[in-house]
Amino acid sequence: MTIRRFSLRMLRKIKFLPPKIYAHFLYEYHTGKKLNLENPVEFNEKIQWLKVFYHPTILNQLVDKYAVRAYVENEIGAQYLNEVYGVYEHPKDVPYEDLPKQFVIKATHASSFNLIVTDKDKLNKTKTNKLFKRWLGKSQYYRTGQEWAYKDVQPRLIVEKFLIDGEQSSLLDYKFYCFSGVAKFLEVHLDRVQSHKRGFYNLNFNPLPFRYVSIDKSISSKIKKPINLEEMIKLSEILAAKFPFVRVDFYSIKGKTIFGEMTFYPSDGRKDFIPEEYNKIIGDYIDLPKLKKGQSVITKIN
């Protein structure tokens, strides 16, 4: 390990550094490239810029897995929301005895804190509550790379209906990358339970020639185009209309569209696309808002 990389490794752990300083260390450590916040060009450079300078308070609502529901209901309708059994501030408040045999519990304030319960009777509640305490004690902002939108989100647990599409072992995620309210392409995640793979597709559902994971973690088999693809595209663009960039996620359950989440910093702006040229190609899709004279951060959406 070089001295420079060792230094970056140490510096990226100091997550209380000012964002404009911390973003440089984080970006260089993960991509090997220098960050230019004055004139960002590549996709992940612009994601770092958005973390540092784009702070409309509505983002706090939209990354909150419970609070976002009000926005979705207002913009596209409650029929696209999954059923919620309850929201709880403390693990001891989760009423397991009242829940169905299958359900999903997520942390509202963080990414990837999800527990899929397929048989409530086999659940070790003591271990589960300890897990939830760890979840609720972590801040997504400091856990990752100062993802600003998560900074003031209240830690809670949300219990949702278990979704299944036919006989598939796990749901397919359809993630639409939207730029100034226009969906340019989507990412598909499949088989999260056994062999998680992902791939990018255009809006006609043809595979695209770039990735950000290894070949063995990329989708190699043909995937059937969802019958509600056009609807998901339309809905993602409605939800994304006010923002320079956001990824809008949906599930398709037997042709029914169900909202997943909204993500403003995919992979924390750390994972470059392969081949390299796509980092600029996709970066060009983001039209960053302008900081006005004397403005340190942007606090309002256009």
C-alpha positions in Angstrom: 0.0 0.0 0.0 1.4 3.4 -1.0 1.8 6.2 1.6 -0.8 8.2 -0.2 -3.4 5.4 -0.2 -2.6 4.7 3.5 -3.2 8.4 4.3 -6.5 8.4 2.4 -7.6 5.3 4.2 -7.0 6.9 7.5 -8.5 10.3 6.5 -11.8 8.8 5.1 -12.4 7.4 8.6 -12.5 10.9 10.1 -16.1 11.4 9.2 -16.6 14.6 11.2 -14.4 16.6 8.8 -16.1 19.4 6.9 -17.9 18.0 3.8 -15.9 20.0 1.3 -12.8 18.5 2.7 -14.0 15.0 3.4 -15.5 14.4 -0.1 -12.0 14.7 -1.6 -10.5 12.0 0.6 -13.5 9.7 0.1 -13.6 10.1 -3.7 -9.9 9.6 -4.3 -9.7 6.6 -1.9 -12.5 4.7 -3.8 -11.9 5.8 -7.4 -8.2 6.6 -7.4 -9.0 10.0 -9.0 -8.8 13.5 -7.8 -12.2 15.2 -7.1 -12.9 18.5 -8.7 -15.7 20.2 -6.9 -15.2 23.4 -8.8 -15.9 21.7 -12.1 -17.2 18.2 -11.6 -17.5 16.2 -14.8 -18.0 12.5 -14.1 -21.1 11.0 -12.6 -19.6 10.2 -9.2 -17.9 13.6 -9.0 -21.3 15.2 -9.4 -22.8 12.9 -6.8 -20.2 14.2 -4.4 -21.0 17.8 -5.4 -24.7 17.1 -4.6 -23.8 15.7 -1.2 -21.8 18.8 -0.4 -23.8 21.6 -1.9 -27.4 20.5 -2.7 -29.4 20.5 0.6 -33.2 21.2 0.0 -34.9 20.0 3.2 -37.3 17.9 1.2 -34.5 15.4 0.6 -34.6 14.5 4.4 -38.2 13.4 3.8 -37.6 11.5 0.6 -34.8 9.3 1.9 -36.9 8.4 5.0 -38.5 5.1 4.1 -41.7 6.0 6.0 -41.9 9.8 5.4 -41.5 9.4 1.6 -44.9 7.7 1.5 -46.7 11.0 1.9 -44.8 12.4 -1.1 -45.5 9.4 -3.3 -49.2 9.5 -2.3 -49.4 13.1 -3.2 -47.5 12.8 -6.5 -48.7 9.5 -8.0 -51.2 8.0 -5.6 -51.4 5.7 -2.6 -52.2 2.7 -4.8 -48.5 2.4 -5.6 -47.4 2.0 -2.0 -46.8 -1.2 -0.2 -48.9 -2.0 2.9 -47.4 -0.9 6.2 -48.2 -2.7 9.4 -46.6 -0.2 11.7 -43.7 2.2 12.5 -41.8 2.0 15.7 -39.1 4.0 17.5 -38.0 1.1 19.7 -37.4 -2.6 19.0 -39.5 -3.6 22.0 -42.5 -1.9 20.5 -42.7 -4.2 17.5 -45.9 -6.3 18.1 -44.7 -9.6 16.7 -47.8 -11.4 17.9 -50.0 -9.2 15.8 -47.9 -9.5 12.6 -48.6 -12.1 9.9 -46.3 -15.1 9.3 -44.3 -13.2 6.7 -43.2 -9.5 6.7 -40.3 -7.2 6.1 -38.7 -4.8 8.7 -36.6 -1.9 7.5 -34.8 1.0 9.2 -36.3 4.2 7.9 -33.1 6.2 8.2 -30.4 4.1 6.5 -29.6 2.0 3.5 -29.5 -1.8 3.4 -30.9 -2.3 6.9 -33.6 -4.8 5.9 -34.8 -8.0 7.5 -37.0 -10.3 5.5 -39.0 -12.6 7.7 -40.5 -15.6 5.8 -41.6 -17.6 9.0 -42.3 -15.6 12.1 -42.3 -18.7 14.2 -38.6 -19.3 13.5 -37.6 -15.7 14.4 -35.2 -15.3 17.3 -36.7 -12.2 18.8 -33.9 -11.6 21.3 -31.3 -11.6 18.5 -33.6 -9.6 16.3 -34.1 -6.9 18.8 -30.3 -6.6 19.4 -29.9 -6.2 15.6 -32.5 -3.5 15.5 -30.8 -1.6 18.4 -27.6 -1.6 16.4 -29.5 -0.3 13.4 -31.2 2.5 15.3 -27.9 3.5 16.9 -26.2 4.1 13.5 -26.3 7.3 11.5 -26.3 6.8 7.7 -24.6 10.2 7.3 -21.5 9.1 9.3 -21.8 5.4 8.5 -21.1 6.1 4.8 -19.7 9.2 3.1 -21.6 12.1 4.6 -24.8 11.5 2.5 -26.4 14.8 3.5 -30.0 13.8 2.9 -29.8 11.2 5.7 -28.3 13.6 8.3 -31.4 14.5 10.2 -33.7 11.5 9.5 -35.3 10.0 12.6 -34.2 6.4 13.2 -37.3 4.2 13.2 -38.4 0.7 12.2 -41.0 0.2 9.5 -42.8 -3.1 9.1 -44.2 -3.8 5.6 -46.1 -6.5 3.8 -43.9 -9.3 2.4 -44.0 -9.1 -1.4 -43.5 -12.0 -3.7 -43.9 -12.2 -7.5 -44.9 -15.7 -8.5 -42.5 -18.4 -7.6 -39.3 -16.3 -7.6 -37.1 -16.6 -4.5 -36.6 -12.9 -4.3 -38.0 -9.8 -5.9 -36.5 -8.0 -8.9 -35.7 -4.4 -8.3 -36.2 -1.9 -11.1 -34.1 1.2 -10.5 -34.7 4.2 -12.8 -31.9 6.8 -13.1 -33.6 10.1 -13.6 -31.9 13.3 -14.6 -33.9 16.6 -14.3 -37.1 14.5 -14.4 -36.1 12.3 -17.4 -35.4 8.6 -17.0 -32.4 7.7 -19.1 -31.9 4.1 -18.2 -32.6 1.6 -15.4 -30.7 -0.9 -13.3 -32.1 -4.3 -12.5 -31.2 -6.3 -9.3 -32.1 -10.0 -9.1 -31.7 -12.9 -6.8 -30.6 -11.0 -3.7 -31.1 -14.0 -1.5 -28.8 -16.5 -3.1 -26.7 -14.9 -5.9 -27.2 -11.2 -6.1 -26.6 -9.9 -9.7 -27.3 -6.6 -11.4 -27.3 -5.0 -14.9 -28.2 -1.9 -16.8 -30.8 -1.6 -19.4 -32.2 1.1 -21.8 -35.8 2.1 -21.7 -36.6 -0.6 -24.3 -35.2 -3.1 -21.9 -32.1 -3.9 -23.9 -28.9 -4.5 -22.0 -26.4 -1.6 -21.9 -22.7 -2.0 -22.3 -21.6 -0.7 -18.9 -21.5 -2.0 -15.3 -20.0 -1.1 -11.9 -19.6 -4.6 -10.5 -17.5 -7.6 -11.5 -18.5 -9.8 -14.4 -19.5 -12.6 -12.1 -21.9 -10.3 -10.3 -23.4 -9.0 -13.5 -26.6 -10.4 -15.1 -25.7 -12.8 -17.9 -29.1 -14.4 -18.6 -32.0 -12.9 -20.5 -34.6 -11.2 -18.3 -38.2 -10.9 -19.4 -39.3 -7.3 -19.9 -41.9 -6.3 -17.2 -45.4 -5.7 -18.7 -45.6 -2.5 -16.6 -42.3 -1.0 -17.7 -43.8 2.0 -19.4 -45.9 2.8 -16.3 -42.8 2.5 -14.0 -40.9 4.9 -16.3 -43.7 7.4 -16.3 -44.1 7.3 -12.5 -40.4 7.5 -11.9 -40.3 10.7 -14.0 -43.2 12.2 -12.0 -41.4 11.6 -8.7 -38.1 12.8 -10.0 -39.3 15.9 -11.8 -38.0 18.5 -9.3 -34.5 17.2 -8.9 -31.2 17.3 -10.9 -30.7 13.6 -10.2 -32.5 10.8 -8.3 -32.8 7.1 -8.7 -36.4 5.9 -8.3 -37.0 2.2 -7.4 -40.0 0.1 -8.1 -41.1 -3.5 -7.8 -43.4 -5.3 -10.3 -45.7 -7.8 -8.6 -47.6 -9.7 -11.2 -47.7 -6.5 -13.3 -48.7 -4.3 -10.4 -46.2 -1.4 -9.7 -45.1 -0.9 -6.1 -42.8 1.9 -5.1 -39.5 1.0 -3.4 -37.5 4.1 -2.5 -35.8 7.2 -3.8 -32.0 7.4 -3.8 -29.9 10.5 -4.3 -26.4 9.0 -3.9 -26.2 5.6 -5.5 -23.4 3.6 -3.9 -22.4 6.8 -2.1 -20.8 8.0 -5.3 -17.9 5.6 -4.9 -18.3 3.0 -7.6 -17.1 4.0 -11.1 -18.7 2.6 -14.2 -16.9 0.2 -16.4 -15.7 0.9 -19.2 -14.2 4.2 -17.9 -15.7 6.4 -20.6 -19.2 6.0 -19.2 -18.3 7.9 -16.1 -18.3 11.1 -18.2 -21.1 10.0 -20.6 -23.5 9.5 -17.6 -22.1 12.4 -15.7 -23.1 14.6 -18.7 -26.7 13.7 -18.0 -26.6 15.6 -14.6 -27.2 19.4 -15.0 -26.1 20.7 -11.6 -27.9 23.7 -10.2 -25.9 26.9 -9.7 -24.8 28.3 -6.4 -25.9 31.9 -6.2 -23.5 34.6 -5.2 -22.8 34.4 -1.4 -24.6 31.0 -1.2 -22.7 28.2 0.5 -25.4 25.5 -0.1 -28.6 25.2 -2.1 -31.6 24.9 0.1 -34.5 25.1 -2.3 -35.6 23.1 -5.3 -36.4 24.9 -8.5 
